[in-house]
Amino acid sequence: MKEFFELLKRFDLKGIFITPTTNGFLQFFRYVFVGGIATVADWSVLAFVTEVLKVHHLISSVVSFVAGLIVNFFLSKLLVFKASEAKTNPMMEFVGYAVIGVVGLGLTELILFLLTDKAGLHYMISKVVATAVVLVWNYVARKKVLYK
């Protein structure tokens, strides 16, 4: 955390966002930033497919998940885990990334079902809750399983 605050004090944006690092706090900060971008993609696709194309929110959530997964994978490779070597080849890395993501999708679907279909909340409110839960799951699982 000290490294992050030193970079912030110097307003070193390159150090905060781009320079390869294995510092766990800085990686998590970047992961949240990247996750924010992926979340915008995910939520935008979810709203478009649900509202414009009139597809049920649980099906739309699967489509939006794929969009978010792709954005998250490439930005995480570029900004978050650049200094960490994958424990496997790039194809298997993406498969592992996707499998961890599918568990996150399962959590998302469960939360959407419980909060929207059972409790009556708007699907986007349910998606916000699901996003927070899945953010933590994805980071911890990917850090432990895929990267040294």
N, C-alpha and C positions, 0 to 999 in steps of 0.2 A: 504494500500500500504506500510505503514511503516513496518508492520510485515513481508511482503515479502522481503523487502530490508535488514532487520535485519537477516533473515534466509539466504539470499544470501551472505551477508557480512561474516557470519560464515561458509558459504559453507555447510549448514545443508540440505543435499539432502533429508533426511528422513522427515524433517519438511516441505520442499518445496513440495514434491511429495506424501508422505504417511500419515503422522500424520493427523488424522481427524481435520477439521477446518470448521468453519462457516464464515470465513473471505471472503467476496465477491470477492475481488481482487485476493486472492490466489486461490479461487475456479475457477474463470475465467481463470487464468493462467493455472491451471491443466486441465480445460476443453479444452483449446486450444491445450495443449500437447496431451491429449487423442484424441482430434479431429484430430490431425496430424497423429496419428497411424491409426485411423479409415479411414482417407483420403487415406492413402497409400493402405489400403485394398480395399477401394472403387475404386480408380483410377486404381489399378492393375487389379481388376476384370473387370472394364469397358474396359480397353485396351485389355485384353485377349479375352473377349467375342466379342468385336467389330472387332479386327484385326485377331485373330486366328480362331474364330468360325464364323466370317463374319456375325454377327447379327447387324441390324441397331442400331445406337448409342442411339436412344431414348428408345429402348427396352433393350439394354445393360445397360443403366443407371438405369433402374428399378432393374435389377439383382444385379448390383453393390451397389445400395442403400441398399438392404437387408443385404449384407455382411457388409457394413459400419455401419448400424444400430445395428447389433448384437455386433460387436466389441465395438462400442461406448457405448452401454447400459451397458455391463459388466464392462468395464474399468471405466466408470463414476461412477457406483455404488461402485466400489472398491477404486477409488482414489479421485473423485471430491465431491460427495454428501454423503460420508460415515458418516459425522457428522450430516447431515441433515436427519431428519426422513421423509420418504415418507408420504404423506397425505392419503394414501390408502394402501391396501394389495398388496403384490408383483405382483400378476397377473394383477390387475387393474393398477398398476404402469407401468408395461410393455405395457399394452394396451394404456395408456395415452402417454407413451414415443413414441410408434409407431404412434399414431394419430398425435402428434406434428411432428414426422419425416415425415409422409405422406404429411403434408402441405409443409415441406421442400422439399420433392420429387416433389411436384407440382411446387414449385418455380424453382427447378432445371430443370425440363422438359421444363418449359416456357422459361427460360434463354437459354437452349440448342437450343430450337426451334428457338427463335428469333436471337440468335447470330450465330448459325451454319447454320440452314436451310434457314433463311431469309437474314442474313448479310454476310454469306459465310466464317465465321471464322472456323478454325479447331476445332473439337469437344472437344479436350483437353483444348484449350484456353478458350472455353465457360465454360467448367467444372470448371476451376480455378475461374472464375468470380462467378459462381453459388455457389461454395464451400464457398467463403468469405461471400456472402449474407446469405446463409443458416446457417453458423456457428453462426452468431449473432442471427438470428431467433430462432434456436434450444436452445441456452443457455438461452436466456431471457424467452422463453416460458416454458422451463422445470423448471427453477428456480422458476418462478412465479406460475405455475400451479401444479407442482408435489412435490416440496420440500419446507419445512418451512424455 
